[in-house]
């Protein structure tokens, strides 16, 4: 099952980041990947998290733990 998650992520990364841009330098590539990673890991809603972004999910989890 783990391989399915990796393949899904790799396909998404390729479609949304790598295929959209023609990179001319390695530093340009690095900057684009860092930006995409920041958006993916902090701002984009994920279906596995109830369509919340990871930041929202972490905030909600922290508040629920504090309330308990």
Backbone as CSV, one residue per row, in Angstrom:
resi,resn,N_x,N_y,N_z,CA_x,CA_y,CA_z,C_x,C_y,C_z
1,UNK,0.823,-1.199,0.000,0.000,0.000,0.000,0.863,1.257,0.000
2,UNK,2.003,1.197,0.658,2.863,2.377,0.721,3.274,2.828,-0.683
3,UNK,3.568,1.915,-1.565,3.982,2.266,-2.914,2.883,3.033,-3.645
4,UNK,1.628,2.709,-3.406,0.526,3.424,-4.042,0.522,4.889,-3.628
5,UNK,0.805,5.169,-2.357,0.856,6.556,-1.897,2.023,7.303,-2.538
6,UNK,3.153,6.652,-2.648,4.331,7.270,-3.258,4.076,7.547,-4.732
7,UNK,3.504,6.583,-5.430,3.215,6.775,-6.853,2.197,7.886,-7.062
8,UNK,1.206,7.969,-6.196,0.216,9.037,-6.290,0.873,10.400,-6.089
9,UNK,1.726,10.499,-5.077,2.420,11.755,-4.825,3.340,12.112,-5.999
10,UNK,4.101,11.144,-6.482,5.022,11.412,-7.593,4.278,11.904,-8.829
11,UNK,3.142,11.305,-9.126,2.344,11.752,-10.263,1.827,13.160,-10.082
12,UNK,1.353,13.461,-8.893,0.844,14.803,-8.598,1.970,15.830,-8.696
13,UNK,3.119,15.506,-8.122,4.264,16.411,-8.159,4.711,16.667,-9.598
14,UNK,4.768,15.619,-10.381,5.176,15.757,-11.785,4.167,16.608,-12.553
15,UNK,2.865,16.328,-12.383,1.830,17.056,-13.125,1.731,18.519,-12.716
16,UNK,1.836,18.795,-11.425,1.585,20.148,-10.942,2.821,21.027,-10.872
17,UNK,3.984,20.429,-10.809,5.189,21.237,-10.657,6.155,21.064,-11.821
18,UNK,6.576,19.860,-12.053,7.649,19.653,-13.024,7.210,19.812,-14.470
19,UNK,6.010,19.382,-14.820,5.560,19.481,-16.206,5.094,20.879,-16.587
20,UNK,4.838,21.746,-15.601,4.325,23.077,-15.892,5.397,24.077,-16.287
21,UNK,6.640,23.796,-15.973,7.675,24.792,-16.137,8.865,24.217,-16.879
22,UNK,9.416,25.008,-17.760,10.676,24.670,-18.410,11.772,25.382,-17.628
23,UNK,12.542,24.637,-16.884,13.567,25.212,-16.019,14.844,25.449,-16.810
24,UNK,15.492,26.589,-16.548,16.734,26.879,-17.256,17.960,26.735,-16.360
25,UNK,17.767,26.795,-15.060,18.893,26.623,-14.139,18.485,25.711,-12.988
26,UNK,19.477,25.155,-12.353,19.222,24.304,-11.197,18.644,25.113,-10.038
27,UNK,19.104,26.341,-9.834,18.580,27.160,-8.743,17.117,27.538,-8.985
28,UNK,16.751,27.759,-10.233,15.347,28.034,-10.575,14.483,26.807,-10.272
29,UNK,14.988,25.642,-10.599,14.288,24.395,-10.311,14.117,24.217,-8.807
30,UNK,15.183,24.448,-8.077,15.147,24.327,-6.620,14.111,25.275,-6.012
31,UNK,14.080,26.522,-6.457,13.119,27.507,-5.943,11.678,27.090,-6.227
32,UNK,11.427,26.589,-7.428,10.075,26.164,-7.796,9.635,24.973,-6.949
33,UNK,10.540,24.040,-6.714,10.204,22.864,-5.908,9.948,23.259,-4.464
34,UNK,10.759,24.145,-3.916,10.553,24.616,-2.538,9.189,25.304,-2.412
35,UNK,8.832,26.143,-3.380,7.528,26.825,-3.349,6.378,25.833,-3.421
36,UNK,6.488,24.849,-4.317,5.436,23.854,-4.445,5.304,23.049,-3.162
37,UNK,6.441,22.662,-2.590,6.449,21.880,-1.342,5.805,22.661,-0.196
38,UNK,6.103,23.941,-0.089,5.513,24.791,0.942,3.987,24.835,0.794
39,UNK,3.527,25.039,-0.434,2.080,25.074,-0.678,1.439,23.725,-0.364
40,UNK,2.052,22.642,-0.827,1.501,21.303,-0.639,1.451,20.910,0.833
41,UNK,2.491,21.230,1.577,2.584,20.801,2.972,1.894,21.724,3.966
42,UNK,1.537,22.938,3.564,0.991,23.872,4.537,-0.353,24.488,4.153
43,UNK,-0.626,24.654,2.872,-1.802,25.438,2.483,-2.868,24.667,1.713
44,UNK,-2.492,23.654,1.005,-3.431,22.931,0.150,-4.298,21.962,0.954
45,UNK,-5.605,21.964,0.724,-6.469,20.981,1.396,-6.151,19.557,0.937
46,UNK,-6.196,18.624,1.866,-5.934,17.214,1.575,-7.178,16.412,1.935
47,UNK,-7.608,15.553,1.046,-8.810,14.756,1.291,-8.616,13.838,2.500
48,UNK,-7.408,13.367,2.740,-7.147,12.491,3.883,-7.301,13.217,5.214
49,UNK,-7.275,14.542,5.178,-7.430,15.348,6.396,-8.803,16.012,6.454
50,UNK,-9.762,15.438,5.775,-11.110,16.008,5.777,-11.179,17.301,4.990
51,UNK,-10.417,17.389,3.920,-10.339,18.575,3.057,-9.901,19.828,3.805
52,UNK,-9.045,19.628,4.794,-8.408,20.745,5.493,-6.938,20.773,5.099
53,UNK,-6.348,21.940,5.191,-4.906,22.011,4.961,-4.203,21.415,6.176
54,UNK,-2.967,20.977,6.012,-2.247,20.422,7.157,-2.142,21.398,8.327
55,UNK,-2.005,22.684,8.044,-1.927,23.681,9.112,-3.257,23.755,9.867
56,UNK,-4.369,23.777,9.134,-5.685,23.794,9.778,-5.915,22.524,10.592
57,UNK,-5.527,21.382,10.041,-5.701,20.113,10.737,-4.891,20.081,12.034
58,UNK,-3.654,20.539,11.973,-2.807,20.567,13.172,-3.384,21.513,14.217
59,UNK,-3.862,22.670,13.789,-4.469,23.638,14.710,-5.706,23.041,15.373
60,UNK,-6.551,22.384,14.579,-7.761,21.770,15.111,-7.412,20.652,16.092
61,UNK,-6.441,19.825,15.745,-6.024,18.734,16.625,-5.474,19.258,17.942
62,UNK,-4.706,20.319,17.882,-4.145,20.924,19.102,-5.253,21.472,19.985
63,UNK,-6.228,22.149,19.381,-7.345,22.700,20.166,-8.176,21.586,20.800
64,UNK,-8.377,20.494,20.054,-9.143,19.375,20.601,-8.396,18.708,21.764
65,UNK,-7.092,18.593,21.667,-6.307,18.006,22.740,-6.319,18.899,23.975
66,UNK,-6.276,20.212,23.773,-6.309,21.147,24.893,-7.669,21.135,25.586
67,UNK,-8.733,20.940,24.794,-10.075,20.927,25.348,-10.357,19.641,26.144
68,UNK,-9.645,18.578,25.826,-9.891,17.291,26.472,-9.265,17.198,27.844
